[in-house]
Amino acid sequence: MPSPLLLADYFAYNTWIPLLGTLLLGMCGGVVGTFMLLRKKALVSDVASHAALPGIGIAYLVVEAYYPGQGKSLPWLLTGASISAACGVVVTNLIQRTRLIKEDAALGIVLSLFFGAGIVLLTIIQSMNAGSAAGLNHFIFGKTAAMTLADVNLIAIASVVVLCVCFALFKEFAVLCFDEEYAATVGWPAKRLDLLLTTLVVGVTVIGMQSVGLLLVVALLIIPPTAARFWSDRLGPMVLIASAIGGLSASIGVLLSAGIKDLAAGPVIVLTGSFMFVVSFLFGRQRGTVWQLHRHQIDSRRKGQLDLLRACYEQLERSLSLDQLISLSAEREVPDLTPYSITCESLIAVRSWSAGRVATLLRSAVNEGWLRRDSEDHYRLTQLGVRLAARAVRNHRLWELYLIHFADVAPSRVDREADLIEHVLEPGLIEQLEALLRHDKSRSVPVSPHG
């Protein structure tokens, strides 16, 4: 059995030939698949791959009838597969245009119909006496290890053409993916661009059947761009990342297949891509689950801290008389509340929080320098804490006043409504609220609408 530790096994002819072919195919599939994913037509590749099978059978029968013994000529088989795949996509679009059947049902109907017809044709071909009938099932399951230099040259030519078209029309495809109506409005041939993109998908699907088979080629067009979506929200980086994931998964799959006996390359390529998807799903910098949870925890902690500061401010505001507040606010935008203390019990009573949550928020506020601890149960706001608390209270009350005066929300319910949005108020929106409410442009805190 070849050892995965021997470099000679990896650089043998039957390793680097499939490696080069699948690398190009993976990169190409990642680029084209990105546009189809953003167009929400990723499963068109699935229809194209399954619809290609009857074209292979028909091409074999036609060529074998006129040129006996030449039925498995690759150019003819790929031509038949391309025509059949294109017909499958066209039939799907025609069914969808009737609007009598939903898109997922149309995809399933065409996929099943063409694939069933292809299986029937292959069954008929296998029962023929022609000696060259065997081996067509390689197009179903792939034949990565049996790829030749001619196959790689064909994949390379097709990949270069597809990549050149994608990068030459990158701007047009980008607009088509995000706003097809705008593309048509500005005079771009949106329908022809969509047809060209679909043609590229069909081309990649047909070429990819040699390496991973028609059942798995769809993975090369869907998994890399889906994984790349977790790393970037920008189209350019997303295309590059998808191309890298597609090429890397294909390369690793071929190398694993070369190093481990009886391990089919096609399924390993798909499993490698799936592993990269799982890694991206968990650790993707933009949308990964781990980072999302981390950001959610930070946002949740910050919201809790601001709610605590607002509760401290309002608690002190209630405990002080109007004359005291006026004197404390003299020549200041906000009153100086640093000399007054707050107890943990009073905060629990005001916010209906658990003692554990209040204790946790108090510790974090002390660590941030917003509160100062006087004794075991008494805390005082710092100057920074007073400013942040006043800002939080001000934003909250401006939104409360807006809801009362312009949204007809009852004062008894407005506090909860304001809690839902006060933390995402941007400076521009605050200025609009001030203008609508004709509030003083200073940073003074409005009077509570609850009295």
Secondary structure, DSSP 8 states (H G I E B T S, - for coil): ---TT-HHHHTSHHHHHHHHHHHHHHHHHHHHHHHHHHTT-TTHHHHHHHHHHHHHHHHHHHHHHHSTT-TT-HHHHHHHHHHHHHHHHHHHHHHHHTTSS-HHHHHHHHHHHHHHHHHHHHHHHHTSS-TT-TTTTHHHH--GGG--HHHHHHHHHHHHHHHHHHHHTHHHHHHHHH-HHHHHHTT--HHHHHHHHHHHHHHHHHHHHHHH-TTTHHHHHHHHHHHHTTT-SSHHHHHHHHHHHHHHHHHHHHHHHHHSTT--HHHHHHHHHHHHHHHHHHH-TTT-HHHHHHHHHHHHHHHHHHHHHHHHHHHHHHHS-HHHHHHHTTTSSS---TT-EEEHHHHHHHH---HHHHHHHHHHHHHHTSEEE-SSSEEEE-HHHHHHHHHHHHHHHHHHHHHHHHS---HHHHHHHHHTTGGG--HHHHHHHHHHHT--SSS-----TT-
